Amino acid sequence: MCWRHSLDVYLVDGTYELFRHYYALPSARTQDGREVAAVRGVLASVLGMIQGGATHIAVATDHVIESFRNGLWPGYKTSAGVEPDLLAQFPLLEEALSAAGVVVWPMVEFEADDALGAAALKAAADTRVDRVIICTPDKDLAQCVSGTRVVQLNRRTRVTLDEAGVIQKFGVSPPSIPDYLALVGDAADGYPGLPGWGAKYTAAVLAKFGHIESIPADWNEWHVNATSASALASTLAQQRDNALLFRTLATLRTDIPLFANVDELQWNGPTEGFAALGARFDGAVTERKQSRSRRPGVTRQTAADDDPRGGSPR
């Protein structure tokens, strides 16, 4: 009998992790005054996943916060208001992870979320892969969950969502998540949804019809428990174009070429330059922890009271 180890692919939201560590850890600066605490924390966290058994792992980052979506909706999230010490750590994080031998995807035109979605789809197509674990609490990524094979892991709370978990949490299946977000809105990403379309009614309607274009114009055909169905139908009719635009914003681009084979994601140890980089981090001076205020609109990435180490990858 031939035995093989299970092949799990871990896809990490580097943007979320950097924000999370930035607001959770006290400042640490190198001799030249460069802030490195968050980078140092994320690096230790990712290496901890590898020590815990992760063999195939990649990290996606928003090298530039703005993306093609900013050209579609003027209110979409930007880097405005993000603290310079935090923004400056993105390229350093990418450098540090690469030096550690971890695959990094710094996104410019697209977002880190897009990379995670595209990578999940590509990895799941490989029959050798047992599970794809998308490490982020971002609700956008729920659209990528499939059965029990492609799951979403919140490393802070250690909660894993499979397809049944997504349905239990949102009331809709993964393919309907972009429609759900379009109607309810996503304050973190900067689009409002439609007035009156709260989570409860949206879930009830989409659980029956699946997608926005399948919702009948006549609310009498809905047959769902929604006391304001007439008003909801009127709003949808009047703002249908916005709803479809918001769905476009919420839909992840999975057509981005990131890797040809999951073998490229296997960790094979750090590069020769990692020791010198590590020495720089080790020499950073940790300052007394000061309260950092969170910027409205980036709540999905910030968690000042979180344990930055996250949960076990297994």
Secondary structure as UniProt FT lines:
FT   STRAND          8..13
FT   HELIX           14..24
FT   STRAND          28..29
FT   TURN            31..32
FT   HELIX           37..51
FT   TURN            52..53
FT   STRAND          56..62
FT   HELIX           68..71
FT   TURN            74..75
FT   TURN            80..81
FT   HELIX           84..87
FT   HELIX           89..99
FT   TURN            100..101
FT   STRAND          103..107
FT   HELIX           112..124
FT   TURN            127..128
FT   STRAND          131..135
FT   HELIX           139..144
FT   TURN            147..149
FT   STRAND          150..154
FT   TURN            155..158
FT   STRAND          159..161
FT   HELIX           163..170
FT   HELIX           174..176
FT   HELIX           177..184
FT   TURN            187..190
FT   TURN            195..196
FT   HELIX           199..209
FT   HELIX           212..214
FT   HELIX           219..221
FT   TURN            227..228
FT   HELIX           229..238
FT   HELIX           240..250
FT   HELIX           262..265
FT   TURN            272..273
FT   HELIX           274..282
FT   STRAND          285..286
FT   TURN            296..297
FT   TURN            299..301
FT   TURN            304..305
FT   TURN            308..309
//
